Amino acid sequence: MTRQDLTDLAVVAGATAMVAWLLPWRLIFSPTTPTGGDTVTQYWSFVFLREQVLPLWRLWGWNPGNLAGYPFFQFYFPLPFLLMSLLSLVLHPAVAFKLVALLPALAMPVCAYWCARRLEIGFPGPAMAASLVLCFLLREQGYIWGGSVNSLLIGVFGQSFGICLALLYLGLLPRWLERGQGLGAKACLLWLIGLSHPYAMLFCLAAGLYFLLLQRPWTLAARRLLVLYGLAFLLWGHWLVPMLLYSPYTEKFNFIWVIESWREFFPSPLLPVIVLGLAGMVLGLANGRAGQRRLTGFLVFWIVCSALLYLISPMMNTITVRFLPFAYLALVLLAAIALAWLCRSLEAKTSVALLVLGAAVLWSGLGLEQTPRWLNWNNTGSEAKPLWPEFRALNDFLSGDFADPRVSYEHSMLHQAAGSVRALETLPLWSGRATLEVSYLQASPSAPFIFYLQSEICQRSSTPLPGYVFGRFDLARGIRHMRLFNVGQYVAVEAATKQKADHQPGLVLQRRFGPYSVYRVTGNQDRHALAPAQRPVLVRTKRPQELAYLWFRFSGLDVPLVLVDSLEGIDPALFAATLNDGGGPEDPLLADLRQDRLPRQPLKAAPPRSERLANERIELEGVEPGQPLLVRVSYHPAWRSLGGERIYRVTPAFMLLFPAGEKVTLVFGWAWPHWLGLAGTLLGLAGLLVFWRRPAWRAWLAGAAPASPASPHRPWWWLAWGLLGLGLGAGLWQAHDDGTTLRDRGRRLAKEGRVVEARQAFEEGLRRFPQGVASDYTWFDLALTYHQEGQWERAAELLQGLRERFPDSVLLPEALYHLALARQNSGGQEGARALWDELGRRFPDSDWTRRTPAGPAGQ
């Protein structure tokens, strides 16, 4: 072993030891239930996979414990959970979970070193990369972005697995594209990246395109990339094909993280890395050596890909900031290039490498505040939390199984005392009962309805889906929606909520456990399957979720809508009426839904005599043949009836069928997308075997001669590509908006006195996102711009529009107050008085009521 190897080993071991020193190993090896952030939900998913799904020899299944049921691991990524399950064969499951969840923190210095070494960064650059990655790994800002220890602690460990594997893959990629050797290892590595997290997968696919620009001949590089990507896609088939084909039955989550200032892109722990990285970029591109320039160009391309993926992520229904860690890792490697260049002529390179390690440890470690506290919080487990006795007693009181009515609860930060604000998402784990919420928002079409219900039964709701406007606290309406979702019990925690619930018709207090108050929801039939009160109405539409959401917000919930995209093969006599949705923003059907003008045809069918529910099976007996049967479980095409009946999607996102006999059995399982995906994976494995066993195929992939690296390009070449990238980025930045960012822009413009431009931003937000999470706020802000200028009639017109379109908005009391002012100032004294009376009658406790002329502030 050479002196350089010993230096590398010492530095990488030192960087890894720094991370290991932070970890509370005694707590990690204690069999307590991990908690904190989304980790509680991830642990419940691990247990469900280990105990319910893997015994079926599948990676996917149906989880009835959350979201009214959802396809389990169809839209999440199984690799870390498989490692946990494997390790749990020899360790306690909780210990296995903790070790695997924290594994990327220990692996990242090694992976950064490997990547730098394979990219042929000169000594001691690879060791310095292992040191500098600590600044990335231990940063406490931007933990939602992913890749840091704190990201692991909030449950985002899948992305960190993908990042570590991506460093290994991207380190091997240039040599692969030059020589075309080792296809199997690269394809399998890319396959594992895809099974860890899609952000890493998409970034790796994009980063490889760099070599189409530089490799000579480019056709040979294209051939190698095409074969590599093709085999990886086939290997992903068992997971990717069902995910893509079933994506219409999921929910969008195109979340744009709001960046308040450009300084957020430059977190302070990474400032030395960013400065050195920019220096490395300049030095590398100015270097006369072709290999150095090509390597630097590759890392700069990482930053470009990261930025472009950040900008187009809303179009891919992904979270914008989750692509930024790859840009920071590129800067880590560029910083290593800069430091290696600066000490190129020094004899004491080993001393410099150790000095950089010490500086990185001090810089990244001295400022840590949250990380040690979070590590202890998560790993002491639920059992050590202040609310554990009450939490345990609550779950014992609610104990049952998935056949029982569901349990709903109030979202509140008070749950943090039980380990996480998401603690009650794990009711299925602790009590055996199903609840509604879960962090896998995209997995089920029921998600927006469940979180709308949350907004009605909570003082402060989470409103996590950007594509939907949510309601305000209103227990009376919330009870109706809880009955629809077969909720038998409701758990309140906030004092104001419990005060309302204690006197709310439809809720009966059962028990109190510390801050938890359990109420029985009366008037619920306590069944997952029942006969609807009204005959369903058939609607042909291309936007089922939008129509279902309007139905959920405005209708009486008694007339089910069966939503189909074609009327072919459907007997219209089964339905009370058949309606057609034209798809436009002013289609008459939308007005009918808002005003609850649906055809009604009462039914008197009895509910099933008995029902039995298992994870992937629903058995109903004593049903009335030919009459509609509503099954209050989330719709998914992989459900089928053993009697051959067609299963329809019915509002909000349940299943409905017309039984052919007195017994109905529904099962969830293998469907043609699963078989097609499995066939793709088997075909990919066969392709790898053929390339391994057939020298002629390997020779074809290698080409007549190795692909030559790019020749050095003049500065103008890099300038041209840079300008092209800047132009593309600027164009995408203009389109990189959602309703929230447009509203924030309008508010900033209004504050600066640029009212006309502010109105344009507000109007664009309403035009592009008419039902988005910020749409009622945007409508109100637009009205205020006229209100503040004394344009009372226009302000009144907009406020009246808000009142009609968003009667469930949390802003309604404030809107009524300002509408009354606008009417008063435009001469409508009687109208203003009527509005103030309405405000006092409907919202007696509101601050805006106290401001009216009849209120205390007005008096």
C-alpha positions in Angstrom: 0.0 0.0 0.0 1.5 3.3 -1.1 1.8 6.5 1.0 -1.0 8.0 -1.1 -3.3 5.1 -0.4 -2.5 5.3 3.4 -3.3 9.0 3.2 -6.6 8.4 1.4 -7.5 5.7 3.9 -6.8 7.9 6.9 -8.7 10.9 5.6 -11.8 8.9 4.5 -11.8 7.0 7.8 -11.5 10.3 9.7 -14.4 11.8 7.8 -16.5 8.7 8.4 -15.5 8.7 12.1 -16.7 12.3 12.4 -20.2 11.1 11.3 -20.0 8.0 13.5 -19.0 10.1 16.5 -22.2 12.1 16.1 -24.5 9.1 16.1 -26.0 7.9 19.4 -25.1 4.2 19.1 -26.5 3.2 22.4 -29.9 4.6 21.4 -29.6 3.2 17.9 -29.2 -0.3 19.2 -32.0 0.0 21.7 -35.3 -1.6 20.5 -37.3 1.6 20.8 -39.7 2.7 18.0 -38.0 5.4 15.8 -39.8 8.6 15.5 -39.5 12.2 14.3 -40.9 13.9 11.2 -42.0 11.4 8.5 -39.9 8.7 10.1 -42.9 7.4 12.1 -44.8 6.8 8.9 -41.7 5.2 7.2 -41.4 2.8 10.2 -45.1 1.8 9.8 -44.5 1.2 6.1 -41.4 -1.0 6.9 -43.4 -3.1 9.3 -46.3 -3.5 6.8 -43.8 -4.5 4.1 -42.0 -7.0 6.3 -45.1 -8.6 7.9 -47.8 -8.3 5.2 -46.3 -7.9 1.7 -43.0 -9.7 1.5 -44.6 -13.0 2.7 -46.6 -12.8 -0.6 -43.3 -12.6 -2.5 -44.1 -9.2 -3.8 -42.8 -5.6 -3.4 -46.2 -4.1 -3.7 -49.6 -4.6 -2.1 -52.7 -2.9 -0.7 -52.5 -1.0 2.6 -56.0 -0.4 4.0 -54.6 1.5 7.0 -54.4 5.0 5.5 -55.9 7.1 2.7 -59.0 4.8 2.7 -56.6 2.3 1.3 -53.8 2.8 -1.2 -51.5 0.8 -3.5 -48.5 0.1 -1.2 -45.0 1.0 -2.6 -46.4 1.6 -6.1 -45.3 5.2 -5.7 -42.6 4.9 -3.2 -39.2 3.3 -3.4 -38.4 -0.1 -1.8 -34.6 -0.5 -1.7 -34.0 0.9 1.8 -37.0 -1.0 3.2 -35.7 -4.2 1.6 -32.3 -3.8 3.3 -34.1 -3.1 6.6 -36.2 -6.3 6.2 -33.1 -8.3 5.4 -31.2 -6.9 8.4 -34.2 -7.6 10.6 -33.6 -11.3 10.2 -30.7 -11.0 12.6 -31.6 -7.8 14.5 -34.6 -6.3 16.2 -36.8 -4.6 13.5 -36.5 -1.2 15.1 -32.7 -1.5 15.3 -32.5 -2.6 11.7 -34.7 0.3 10.6 -32.5 2.9 12.5 -29.2 1.4 11.1 -30.3 1.4 7.5 -32.0 4.8 7.7 -28.7 6.3 8.9 -26.4 4.3 6.6 -26.2 7.0 3.9 -24.6 9.4 6.4 -21.8 6.9 7.0 -21.5 6.0 3.4 -21.4 9.5 1.8 -17.7 10.3 2.5 -16.7 6.9 1.0 -18.9 7.5 -2.0 -17.6 11.0 -2.6 -14.0 9.6 -2.4 -14.8 6.8 -4.8 -16.4 9.2 -7.3 -13.5 11.6 -7.2 -11.0 8.8 -7.5 -12.8 7.3 -10.5 -13.1 10.7 -12.2 -9.2 10.9 -11.9 -9.0 14.0 -9.7 -5.4 14.2 -8.8 -4.0 13.3 -5.4 -5.0 14.4 -2.7 -8.2 15.6 -4.4 -10.3 12.4 -3.7 -9.5 12.5 0.0 -10.3 16.2 0.1 -13.7 15.4 -1.5 -14.4 13.0 1.3 -13.6 15.7 3.8 -15.5 18.5 2.1 -18.6 16.4 1.7 -19.0 16.8 5.5 -20.0 20.4 4.9 -22.9 19.1 2.6 -23.8 16.2 4.9 -23.9 18.1 8.2 -25.6 21.3 7.1 -28.7 22.1 9.1 -30.2 24.5 6.6 -32.3 23.1 3.7 -32.9 19.7 5.4 -36.1 19.4 3.3 -33.9 19.5 0.2 -32.3 16.1 1.0 -28.9 14.6 1.4 -28.1 15.8 4.9 -28.2 14.0 8.2 -31.2 16.0 9.2 -32.9 14.9 6.0 -32.4 11.3 7.1 -34.0 12.2 10.5 -37.2 13.6 8.9 -37.5 10.4 6.9 -36.0 11.3 3.6 -33.5 8.5 3.6 -34.5 7.1 0.2 -33.1 10.1 -1.6 -29.8 9.9 0.3 -29.5 6.3 -0.7 -30.0 7.4 -4.3 -27.4 10.2 -3.9 -24.7 7.8 -2.6 -25.4 5.3 -5.4 -25.4 8.1 -7.9 -21.9 9.1 -6.8 -20.7 5.6 -7.5 -22.4 5.4 -10.8 -21.3 8.9 -12.1 -17.7 8.1 -11.1 -17.8 5.0 -13.4 -19.7 6.6 -16.3 -17.0 8.4 -18.2 -14.7 5.3 -18.4 -17.7 3.2 -19.4 -18.6 5.5 -22.3 -14.9 5.6 -23.4 -14.4 1.8 -23.4 -17.9 0.2 -23.3 -16.9 -2.4 -20.8 -18.7 -3.5 -17.6 -22.3 -3.0 -18.8 -23.8 -5.3 -16.2 -22.4 -3.4 -13.2 -23.5 0.0 -14.5 -27.0 -1.2 -15.5 -27.5 -2.9 -12.1 -26.2 0.2 -10.3 -28.6 2.4 -12.3 -31.4 -0.1 -11.4 -30.6 0.3 -7.7 -30.6 4.0 -8.0 -34.1 3.9 -9.5 -35.3 1.7 -6.6 -33.9 4.2 -4.1 -35.4 7.5 -5.3 -36.5 9.0 -8.6 -34.7 12.3 -8.2 -31.3 10.5 -8.2 -32.5 8.4 -11.2 -33.6 11.4 -13.2 -30.4 13.3 -12.5 -28.2 10.3 -13.5 -30.0 9.9 -16.8 -29.7 13.6 -17.5 -26.0 13.8 -16.5 -25.0 11.1 -18.9 -26.2 13.2 -21.9 -23.0 15.3 -21.4 -21.0 12.8 -23.4 -23.2 13.1 -26.4 -21.9 16.7 -26.7 -18.2 15.8 -26.4 -17.5 12.1 -27.1 -16.1 11.2 -30.5 -17.7 9.7 -32.4 -20.9 10.8 -30.6 -22.8 7.9 -32.3 -20.8 5.4 -30.4 -21.4 7.2 -27.1 -25.1 7.3 -28.0 -25.1 3.6 -28.7 -23.6 2.8 -25.3 -26.0 5.2 -23.4 -29.0 3.8 -25.3 -28.1 0.2 -24.4 -27.3 1.1 -20.8 -30.5 3.2 -20.3 -32.6 0.6 -22.2 -31.4 -2.2 -19.9 -32.0 -0.1 -16.8 -35.5 0.8 -17.9 -36.2 -2.9 -18.5 -34.9 -3.8 -15.1 -37.0 -1.1 -13.5 -40.1 -2.6 -15.3 -41.5 -4.5 -12.3 -41.8 -1.1 -10.5 -41.8 1.5 -13.2 -44.4 0.1 -15.6 -47.3 -0.2 -13.0 -46.3 3.3 -11.6 -46.6 4.9 -15.1 -49.7 3.0 -16.2 -51.5 3.7 -12.9 -50.4 7.3 -12.6 -53.9 8.6 -13.6 -55.2 7.1 -10.4 -52.8 9.0 -8.1 -52.5 12.6 -7.0 -50.2 15.4 -8.3 -47.6 16.8 -6.0 -45.9 19.5 -8.1 -44.7 21.4 -5.1 -42.6 24.5 -5.7 -40.5 25.3 -2.6 -40.8 29.0 -1.9 -37.3 30.6 -2.0 -37.5 33.9 -0.2 -34.0 35.1 -1.2 -31.2 34.0 -3.6 -29.1 33.7 -0.4 -31.0 30.5 0.4 -29.2 28.8 -2.5 -25.9 29.4 -0.6 -26.2 27.9 2.9 -23.5 29.1 5.2 -22.0 25.7 5.9 -21.3 25.3 2.2 -19.8 28.7 1.5 -16.2 27.5 1.6 -17.1 24.7 -0.7 -19.0 27.0 -3.1 -16.1 29.5 -3.2 -13.5 26.7 -3.8 -15.8 25.0 -6.3 -16.1 28.2 -8.4 -12.4 28.5 -8.3 -12.0 24.9 -9.4 -14.5 25.5 -12.2 -12.3 28.4 -13.5 -9.1 26.5 -13.1 -10.4 23.4 -14.7 -11.9 25.0 -17.7 -8.8 27.2 -18.2 -6.5 24.2 -17.9 -4.7 23.2 -21.1 -5.1 19.4 -20.3 -7.9 17.9 -22.3 -8.8 15.4 -19.5 -9.0 18.1 -16.8 -11.2 20.3 -19.0 -13.4 17.4 -19.8 -13.8 16.4 -16.2 -14.5 20.0 -15.1 -17.1 20.3 -17.9 -18.8 17.1 -16.7 -19.1 18.5 -13.2 -20.3 21.9 -14.5 -22.9 19.9 -16.5 -24.1 18.4 -13.2 -24.9 21.9 -12.0 -26.7 22.7 -15.2 -28.7 19.5 -15.0 -29.6 20.2 -11.4 -30.7 23.7 -12.3 -32.8 22.6 -15.3 -34.4 19.8 -13.4 -35.2 22.3 -10.6 -36.9 24.5 -13.1 -38.9 21.8 -14.9 -39.8 19.8 -11.8 -43.3 21.2 -11.5 -44.1 19.7 -14.9 -42.9 16.4 -13.6 -44.9 16.6 -10.4 -41.8 16.6 -8.2 -40.5 18.9 -5.5 -38.2 21.5 -6.9 -35.5 21.7 -4.3 -34.8 18.0 -4.2 -32.6 18.3 -7.3 -30.3 21.0 -5.8 -28.1 18.6 -3.7 -26.5 17.3 -6.9 -25.3 20.8 -7.7 -23.7 21.0 -4.3 -22.0 17.7 -4.7 -20.6 18.9 -8.0 -19.2 21.9 -6.2 -17.7 19.6 -3.6 -15.8 17.8 -6.4 -14.8 21.0 -8.1 -13.5 22.3 -4.7 -11.4 19.1 -4.5 -10.0 19.9 -8.0 -9.1 23.5 -6.8 -7.4 22.3 -3.7 -5.5 19.5 -5.5 -4.3 22.1 -8.1 -3.2 24.6 -5.3 -1.0 22.0 -3.6 0.2 20.3 -6.8 3.8 21.4 -6.3 3.9 20.8 -2.6 5.8 17.9 -1.1 3.6 17.7 2.0 0.4 16.8 0.2 -0.5 14.3 3.0 -0.3 17.1 5.6 -2.5 19.3 3.5 -5.1 16.5 3.1 -5.1 16.0 6.9 -5.3 19.8 7.4 -8.4 20.0 5.1 -10.0 17.2 7.0 -9.5 19.0 10.3 -10.8 22.2 8.8 -13.9 20.5 7.4 -14.6 18.7 10.7 -14.3 22.0 12.6 -16.3 24.0 10.1 -19.2 21.5 9.8 -19.2 20.3 13.3 -18.9 23.3 15.5 -22.1 25.0 14.4 -24.3 22.0 14.9 -27.3 22.6 17.1 -30.3 20.7 15.7 -28.6 17.5 14.5 -27.5 16.1 17.9 -30.8 17.0 19.5 -32.7 15.4 16.6 -30.6 12.3 16.6 -31.4 11.8 20.3 -35.1 12.6 19.8 -35.5 10.1 17.0 -33.6 7.3 18.5 -34.8 7.4 22.0 -38.1 6.3 20.4 -41.8 6.9 20.9 -41.6 5.1 24.2 -39.5 7.9 25.8 -41.7 10.8 24.7 -43.7 13.0 27.1 -47.0 11.8 25.7 -46.2 8.1 25.5 -48.5 7.0 28.4 -51.5 8.9 27.0 -50.6 7.9 23.4 -50.4 4.2 24.4 -53.6 4.4 26.4 -55.4 6.1 23.4 -54.3 3.3 21.0 -55.3 0.6 23.5 -58.8 2.2 23.8 -59.1 2.4 20.0 -57.8 -1.1 19.4 -59.5 -3.1 16.6 -58.8 -4.0 13.0 -59.2 -2.7 9.5 -62.7 -4.0 9.3 -63.8 -1.5 12.0 -64.8 2.1 11.1 -61.9 4.4 10.5 -60.5 6.9 13.0 -59.9 10.5 12.1 -58.0 13.1 14.2 -57.1 16.7 14.5 -53.8 17.7 12.9 -51.8 19.7 15.5 -48.3 20.5 16.6 -49.3 19.1 20.0 -48.7 15.6 18.5 -45.0 16.5 18.5 -44.9 15.5 22.2 -45.8 12.0 21.1 -42.7 12.0 18.8 -43.9 13.6 15.7 -46.7 15.8 14.3 -47.5 12.7 12.3 -47.7 10.4 15.3 -51.3 9.4 14.8 -50.7 8.4 11.2 -49.3 5.2 12.8 -52.7 4.3 14.5 -52.7 1.2 12.2 -49.4 0.1 13.7 -50.3 0.7 17.4 -54.1 0.1 17.5 -54.7 -2.0 14.4 -57.4 0.5 13.3 -57.3 2.4 10.0 -57.0 6.2 9.8 -57.0 8.6 6.9 -53.9 10.7 6.7 -50.4 9.5 5.6 -47.3 11.2 4.2 -47.5 9.3 0.8 -49.8 11.9 -0.6 -49.5 10.9 -4.3 -50.4 7.2 -3.7 -54.2 7.6 -3.7 -56.9 9.7 -5.5 -58.5 10.0 -2.0 -55.7 12.3 -0.7 -57.3 15.7 -1.6 -60.6 14.8 0.0 -58.9 13.6 3.1 -56.9 16.7 3.5 -59.9 18.9 2.8 -61.7 17.0 5.6 -58.6 17.7 7.8 -59.1 21.5 7.1 -62.7 21.2 8.5 -61.8 19.4 11.7 -58.5 21.2 12.7 -57.7 24.6 13.9 -54.6 24.8 11.8 -54.6 22.3 8.8 -51.5 21.3 6.9 -53.0 21.9 3.3 -50.1 19.9 1.7 -51.5 19.6 -1.8 -50.7 22.7 -3.9 -53.3 21.9 -6.5 -56.4 22.3 -4.2 -58.0 25.0 -2.2 -59.0 23.9 1.3 -61.7 24.8 3.7 -61.9 26.4 7.2 -62.6 24.9 10.6 -66.2 23.7 10.5 -67.0 20.7 12.6 -70.6 20.4 11.3 -69.5 20.0 7.7 -66.5 17.9 8.8 -68.9 15.4 10.5 -70.7 14.9 7.3 -67.5 14.2 5.5 -66.3 11.9 8.3 -69.5 9.9 7.9 -68.8 9.6 4.2 -65.4 8.1 4.9 -66.8 5.7 7.4 -65.1 7.4 10.3 -66.5 6.1 13.6 -64.3 8.0 16.0 -62.6 11.4 16.0 -59.7 12.5 18.2 -59.3 16.2 19.1 -56.3 17.7 20.8 -56.5 21.5 20.7 -58.4 23.2 23.6 -60.6 25.3 21.2 -61.5 22.3 19.2 -62.4 20.2 22.2 -64.6 23.0 23.5 -66.5 23.1 20.2 -66.6 19.3 19.9 -68.1 18.9 23.4 -71.2 20.7 22.3 -71.3 19.7 18.7 -74.3 17.6 17.5 -73.1 14.4 15.9 -70.2 14.0 18.3 -70.4 12.2 21.7 -67.4 12.3 24.0 -66.1 8.8 24.9 -62.8 9.2 26.8 -60.0 11.7 27.5 -56.3 10.7 27.6 -54.3 13.8 28.5 -54.7 16.2 25.5 -56.5 13.5 23.5 -60.3 13.5 23.5 -62.1 10.7 21.7 -65.5 11.4 20.3 -68.0 8.9 18.8 -69.3 10.1 15.4 -73.0 9.4 15.6 -75.2 8.8 12.5 -72.5 6.7 10.8 -73.5 3.3 9.5 -70.2 1.8 10.6 -69.8 -0.1 7.3 -67.3 0.0 4.5 -70.0 -1.0 2.0 -73.5 0.3 1.8 -76.4 1.1 -0.5 -76.4 4.8 -1.5 -79.5 6.9 -0.5 -79.8 8.1 -4.1 -79.3 6.4 -7.4 -75.9 7.4 -8.8 -75.5 9.8 -11.7 -73.2 8.9 -14.6 -70.8 11.6 -15.8 -68.6 11.4 -18.8 -65.5 13.5 -18.1 -61.8 13.9 -18.7 -61.3 15.6 -15.4 -62.8 13.3 -12.7 -60.7 14.6 -9.8 -61.8 18.2 -10.4 -65.4 17.3 -10.6 -65.2 15.0 -7.6 -63.6 17.8 -5.6 -66.4 20.3 -6.4 -68.9 17.6 -5.5 -67.1 17.0 -2.2 -67.0 20.7 -1.3 -70.5 21.8 -2.4 -72.9 18.9 -2.7 -75.2 17.2 -0.2 -73.0 14.1 -0.6 -76.2 12.0 -1.1 -76.0 11.7 -5.0 -73.0 9.7 -6.0 -71.3 10.6 -9.3 -69.9 7.8 -11.3 -67.0 9.3 -13.3 -66.1 7.6 -16.6 -64.1 8.8 -19.7 -66.3 6.8 -22.1 -69.9 5.6 -22.2 -69.1 2.5 -24.2 -70.5 -0.7 -22.7 -72.4 1.1 -20.0 -76.2 0.7 -19.5 -77.6 4.2 -18.8 -80.7 2.6 -17.2 -78.6 1.8 -14.2 -78.2 5.5 -13.4 -80.5 8.4 -12.5 -79.1 10.5 -15.4 -76.2 10.7 -17.8 -74.3 14.0 -17.9 -71.5 15.2 -20.2 -68.7 17.4 -19.0 -67.5 19.7 -21.8 -64.2 20.4 -19.9 -64.4 24.2 -20.0 -64.0 26.5 -17.0 -67.6 27.7 -17.3 -69.3 24.4 -18.2 -72.9 24.2 -16.8 -72.0 21.0 -14.9 -69.7 23.0 -12.7 -72.5 25.4 -11.7 -74.8 22.5 -11.0 -72.2 21.0 -8.7 -71.6 24.3 -6.9 -75.3 24.7 -6.3 -76.0 21.0 -5.7 -78.5 20.7 -8.6 -78.1 17.0 -9.3 -80.8 14.7 -10.4 -82.2 12.8 -7.5 -83.8 9.3 -7.5 -84.2 7.9 -3.9 -83.3 4.3 -3.2 -84.4 2.1 -0.4 -82.0 -0.8 -0.8 -80.7 -2.4 2.4 -77.0 -2.5 3.2 -75.1 -5.9 3.0 -76.0 -8.3 5.7 -72.3 -8.9 6.5 -68.9 -7.7 5.4 -65.4 -9.1 5.9 -62.3 -7.1 5.1 -58.7 -8.3 4.8 -55.7 -6.4 3.3 -56.5 -7.3 -0.3 -59.9 -8.9 -0.1 -63.4 -7.6 0.6 -66.3 -10.1 1.1 -69.9 -8.9 1.2 -72.9 -11.1 1.7 -76.6 -10.4 1.6 -76.4 -7.7 -1.0 -79.4 -6.8 -3.3 -78.6 -7.9 -6.9 -78.8 -5.2 -9.5 -78.9 -2.3 -7.0 -75.8 0.0 -6.7 -73.4 -0.9 -4.0 -70.9 1.7 -2.7 -67.6 0.4 -1.3 -65.9 3.1 0.7 -62.4 2.1 -0.3 -60.2 4.0 -2.6 -60.6 3.2 -6.3 -57.8 1.4 -8.1 -58.0 -0.6 -11.4 -56.1 -3.5 -9.8 -59.3 -4.3 -7.8 -61.6 -6.8 -9.5 -64.8 -8.6 -8.6 -64.7 -12.4 -8.7 -68.3 -12.3 -9.9 -67.2 -10.3 -13.0 -69.1 -7.1 -12.2 -67.6 -3.9 -13.5 -66.1 -1.6 -10.8 -66.7 2.1 -11.3 -65.0 5.0 -9.8 -67.6 6.9 -7.7 -67.2 10.2 -5.8 -65.2 11.1 -4.0 -62.7 8.4 -5.0 -64.5 5.1 -4.0 -65.7 2.0 -5.8 -69.2 1.2 -6.9 -70.7 -1.8 -8.6 -74.0 -3.4 -9.4 -73.9 -6.9 -7.9 -75.0 -9.8 -10.1 -75.8 -12.0 -7.0 -76.2 -11.9 -3.3 -72.5 -12.3 -2.6 -69.7 -10.0 -3.8 -66.0 -10.7 -3.4 -63.4 -8.0 -4.4 -59.7 -8.8 -4.6 -56.6 -6.7 -5.2 -53.7 -8.3 -6.9 -51.8 -9.0 -10.0 -53.1 -7.1 -13.0 -51.8 -6.8 -16.6 -49.5 -3.8 -15.8 -47.8 -5.8 -13.0 -47.3 -8.7 -15.4 -46.1 -6.4 -18.1 -43.6 -4.8 -15.7 -42.4 -8.2 -14.5 -41.9 -9.3 -18.1 -39.8 -6.2 -18.7 -37.5 -7.0 -15.7 -37.1 -10.5 -16.9 -36.3 -9.3 -20.4 -33.7 -6.9 -18.9 -32.1 -9.7 -17.0 -32.0 -11.8 -20.1 -30.4 -8.9 -22.0 -27.6 -8.7 -19.3 -27.1 -12.5 -19.6 -26.8 -12.2 -23.4 -24.2 -9.4 -23.2 -22.3 -11.4 -20.7 -22.3 -14.7 -22.7 -22.0 -13.3 -26.2 -18.6 -11.8 -27.1 -20.0 -10.5 -30.4 -22.6 -8.4 -28.6 -19.9 -6.9 -26.3 -17.7 -6.2 -29.4 -20.6 -4.4 -31.1 -21.0 -2.3 -27.9 -17.3 -1.5 -27.8 -17.3 -0.4 -31.4 -14.5 -0.7 -33.9 -12.4 1.6 -31.7 -12.8 3.1 -28.3 -14.7 6.3 -28.2 -12.2 9.1 -28.0 -12.4 11.8 -25.4 -13.2 15.2 -26.4 -10.5 17.4 -27.7 -9.9 20.7 -25.8 -12.4 23.3 -26.8 -11.7 27.0 -27.1 -13.3 29.4 -24.6 -15.8 30.5 -27.2 -17.2 27.0 -27.3 -17.9 27.0 -23.6 -19.2 30.5 -23.8 -21.7 29.5 -26.5 -23.0 26.6 -24.4 -23.1 28.7 -21.3 -25.2 31.4 -23.0 -27.5 28.7 -24.4 -28.0 27.2 -20.9 -28.6 30.7 -19.4 -31.2 31.4 -22.1 -33.0 28.1 -21.5 -32.8 28.6 -17.8 -34.2 32.1 -18.0 -37.1 30.9 -20.2 -37.9 28.1 -17.7 -37.7 30.5 -14.8 -40.5 32.5 -16.3 -42.7 29.4 -16.4 -41.5 28.1 -13.0 -44.5 29.2 -11.1 -47.5 28.0 -9.2 -50.4 29.8 -7.5 -48.4 30.4 -4.4 -45.3 32.0 -6.1 -47.5 34.2 -8.3 -49.4 35.4 -5.3 -46.2 36.1 -3.4 -44.9 38.1 -6.5 -48.1 40.1 -6.6 -47.9 40.9 -2.9 -44.3 42.1 -3.3 -45.3 44.3 -6.3 -48.3 45.7 -4.4 -46.1 46.6 -1.4 -43.7 48.4 -3.8 -46.6 50.4 -5.2 -46.6 48.7 -8.6 -50.3 48.0 -8.4 -50.9 47.3 -12.1 -48.2 44.7 -12.3 -49.4 43.2 -9.0 -52.9 42.8 -10.5 -51.4 41.1 -13.5 -49.6 38.6 -11.3 -52.8 37.9 -9.3 -54.9 37.5 -12.4 -52.4 35.1 -14.0 -52.4 33.0 -10.8 -56.2 32.8 -10.9 -56.2 32.0 -14.6 -53.6 29.2 -14.4 -54.5 27.8 -11.0 -58.2 28.6 -10.4 -58.6 26.0 -7.6 -55.0 26.0 -6.2 -54.1 26.1 -2.6 -53.7 29.9 -2.7 -56.5 30.7 -5.1 -58.9 32.2 -2.5 -56.0 34.3 -1.0 -55.1 35.5 -4.5 -58.7 36.4 -5.2 -58.8 38.4 -2.0 -55.5 40.1 -2.6 -56.7 41.2 -6.0 -59.9 42.6 -4.5 -57.8 44.5 -1.9 -55.8 46.3 -4.6 -59.1 47.9 -5.7 -60.3 48.3 -2.2 -57.3 50.3 -1.2 -57.6 52.6 -4.2 -61.2 53.3 -3.4 -62.6 51.5 -6.5 -65.4 50.2 -4.4 -67.6 48.7 -7.1 -64.8 46.6 -8.6 -63.7 45.6 -5.1 -67.3 44.6 -4.2 -67.6 42.6 -7.5 -64.4 40.6 -6.7 -65.3 40.0 -3.1 -68.7 38.8 -4.0 -67.1 36.4 -6.5 -64.8 35.1 -3.7 -67.9 34.6 -1.5 -69.6 32.6 -4.2 -66.7 30.5 -5.4 -65.0 29.9 -2.0 -67.8 29.8 0.5 -65.7 27.4 2.6 -62.6 29.7 2.6 -60.9 30.6 5.9 -61.0 34.2 4.5 -64.7 34.4 4.3 -65.2 36.5 7.6 -62.6 39.0 6.4 -64.1 39.0 2.9 -67.6 39.7 4.3 -66.2 42.6 6.3 -64.5 44.2 3.4 -67.4 43.5 1.1 -69.6 45.4 3.6 -67.2 48.3 3.6 -67.1 48.4 -0.2 -70.9 48.4 -0.3 -71.1 51.1 2.3 -68.6 53.3 0.5 -70.4 52.9 -2.8 -73.8 54.0 -1.3 -75.3 50.6 -0.4 -75.9 51.2 3.3 -78.6 48.6 3.6 -76.5 46.0 1.8 -73.6 46.7 4.1 -75.8 46.4 7.2 -77.1 43.0 6.0 -73.5 41.8 5.4 -72.4 42.8 8.9 -75.4 41.1 10.4 -74.5 37.9 8.4 -70.9 38.2 9.6 -72.1 38.4 13.3 -74.5 35.6 12.9 -72.2 33.1 11.1 -68.9 34.0 12.8 -69.7 35.4 16.2 -66.1 34.7 17.5 -64.2 36.2 14.6 -62.0 39.2 15.0 -63.7 40.7 12.0 -67.0 40.6 13.7 -65.7 42.6 16.5 -64.6 45.3 14.0 -68.1 45.8 12.6 -70.1 48.9 13.7 -72.2 46.6 15.9 -69.1 44.9 17.4 -67.0 46.0 20.3 -64.4 47.6 18.2 -67.0 49.5 16.2 -68.7 50.7 19.3 
